[in-house]
Amino acid sequence: MTDQQFLVGDLKIKGNLVLAPMDGYTDWPFRSLCRELGSAISYTEFVKAEDVLQRPHYIQNKIHFTEKERPVFIQVYGNQADALLEAALQLQETGPDGIDINMGCPNRSIAGRGAGAGLMRTPLKVVRIMKTLTRSLDLPITAKIRLGWQDCQNGMLLSQIIEEYGGSLVAVHARSKEQGHEGQPDLSALAEIKQALAIPVLGNGGVRRVSDIDAMIETTGCDGVMIGRGAVANPWIFSRRDREEIGPAEVQELLLEHLERSLSFYGPENGLVLFRKFAAGYLSPYDLDPNRRKKILTETDPAKFKLQVRGFFEEIGQGD
Ligand SMILES: Cc1cc2nc3c(=O)[nH]c(=O)nc-3n(C[C@H](O)[C@H](O)[C@H](O)COP(=O)(O)O)c2cc1C
């Protein structure tokens, strides 16, 4: 564990590794586990501003959190300052520690409509959003951005706008919108942004191993590192442990604990289905017969699923 800390507004953040928000992944079961393993902030999956206002039941699960999990930042996306403000005010009522605005999502249905990474093309709108939200809310407002679009690499400008208009932290995915989630992150561009800002900067993109964490911090001076996909097969990365350091007994224990949280949170049917992608991650390093893997990952009965998992770990765990 690390003794690093930094401030988001007045909020003291202990640690410098943070689970990245991921739609469909960073639900309460996974977030709470990662937080216990050392993730310093719990970011929810993003929720759409209009859903907060018009379909609150639809986002209820996504913004659920427990006291133990704090600090919790709820991430919201939208393309209108008014709707984002109304949504943020409503979200504030649920008691999070911060509100994060998504300015990095590259998906056509979001960026193409001017939200997510689409906001990076409209810096004046970002001024309006940051200004109104930071004035009207009593919580830190943060943002997650990219380096920009290929024809408009304005991550520096955007992060300066976020700081200038009261933002308390910026997380920078060090890729362009066009790169999506692939390709080499540009650490020197990230370093330039970090050096230009006084508010904390989280660096994000491509971190899979403890050595990647250290390289990102050394190269960029970022206050913290945000880890997305690398955490799915290895939530222990938040304790600065690479996956091959984790023995089968420990993998089995966390897998079953994660499953229990998923079952209790979503109910037995959905809980198992939504857990499958994590099970695939936990099992990914093992040389598992494809038919057996498929059988485990398509099992619909939680009790039978557990039996199969325990059987597998019993076989490979000998000598552990
Ligand atoms: C399946 C998936 C869902 C994602 N959902 C979100 C999201 O809701 N909000 C967000 O800011 N970024 C989202 N991202 C982007 C991640 O937060 C992160 O920036 C990206 O995965 C790069 O980090 P990594 O290389 O460590 O995975 C998502 C990424 C993936 C792969």
The ligand as an SDF file (V2000), in Angstrom:
LIG
                    3D

 31 33  0  0  0  0  0  0  0  0999 V2000
  -15.9940   -1.3180  -21.2600 C   0  0  0  0  0  0  0  0  0  0  0  0
  -15.5380    0.0870  -20.9700 C   0  0  0  0  0  0  0  0  0  0  0  0
  -16.4410    0.9850  -20.4280 C   0  0  0  0  0  0  0  0  0  0  0  0
  -16.0270    2.2870  -20.1440 C   0  0  0  0  0  0  0  0  0  0  0  0
  -16.9140    3.1650  -19.5650 N   0  0  0  0  0  0  0  0  0  0  0  0
  -16.4860    4.3990  -19.1880 C   0  0  0  0  0  0  0  0  0  0  0  0
  -17.3290    5.2730  -18.4520 C   0  0  0  0  0  0  0  0  0  0  0  0
  -18.4790    4.9660  -18.1120 O   0  0  0  0  0  0  0  0  0  0  0  0
  -16.8300    6.5010  -18.1210 N   0  0  0  0  0  0  0  0  0  0  0  0
  -15.5530    6.8820  -18.4530 C   0  0  0  0  0  0  0  0  0  0  0  0
  -15.1330    7.9940  -18.1120 O   0  0  0  0  0  0  0  0  0  0  0  0
  -14.7440    6.0710  -19.1310 N   0  0  0  0  0  0  0  0  0  0  0  0
  -15.1640    4.8340  -19.4850 C   0  0  0  0  0  0  0  0  0  0  0  0
  -14.2970    3.9790  -20.1080 N   0  0  0  0  0  0  0  0  0  0  0  0
  -12.8880    4.3870  -20.3170 C   0  0  0  0  0  0  0  0  0  0  0  0
  -12.0310    4.0010  -19.1110 C   0  0  0  0  0  0  0  0  0  0  0  0
  -12.3850    4.7380  -17.9580 O   0  0  0  0  0  0  0  0  0  0  0  0
  -10.5430    4.2500  -19.4090 C   0  0  0  0  0  0  0  0  0  0  0  0
  -10.3740    5.6090  -19.7270 O   0  0  0  0  0  0  0  0  0  0  0  0
  -10.0390    3.4130  -20.5750 C   0  0  0  0  0  0  0  0  0  0  0  0
  -10.4560    2.0650  -20.4620 O   0  0  0  0  0  0  0  0  0  0  0  0
   -8.4970    3.4810  -20.6570 C   0  0  0  0  0  0  0  0  0  0  0  0
   -7.9110    2.9670  -19.4830 O   0  0  0  0  0  0  0  0  0  0  0  0
   -7.2720    1.4950  -19.4400 P   0  0  0  0  0  0  0  0  0  0  0  0
   -6.3190    1.4190  -20.6060 O   0  0  0  0  0  0  0  0  0  0  0  0
   -6.6180    1.4020  -18.1000 O   0  0  0  0  0  0  0  0  0  0  0  0
   -8.4120    0.5150  -19.6080 O   0  0  0  0  0  0  0  0  0  0  0  0
  -14.6890    2.6900  -20.4190 C   0  0  0  0  0  0  0  0  0  0  0  0
  -13.8080    1.7670  -20.9670 C   0  0  0  0  0  0  0  0  0  0  0  0
  -14.2000    0.4710  -21.2340 C   0  0  0  0  0  0  0  0  0  0  0  0
  -13.1970   -0.4920  -21.8090 C   0  0  0  0  0  0  0  0  0  0  0  0
  1  2  1  0
  2  3  1  0
  2 30  2  0
  3  4  2  0
  4  5  1  0
  4 28  1  0
  5  6  2  0
  6  7  1  0
  6 13  1  0
  7  8  2  0
  7  9  1  0
  9 10  1  0
 10 11  2  0
 10 12  1  0
 12 13  2  0
 13 14  1  0
 14 15  1  0
 14 28  1  0
 15 16  1  0
 16 17  1  0
 16 18  1  0
 18 19  1  0
 18 20  1  0
 20 21  1  0
 20 22  1  0
 22 23  1  0
 23 24  1  0
 24 25  2  0
 24 26  1  0
 24 27  1  0
 28 29  2  0
 29 30  1  0
 30 31  1  0
M  END
$$$$
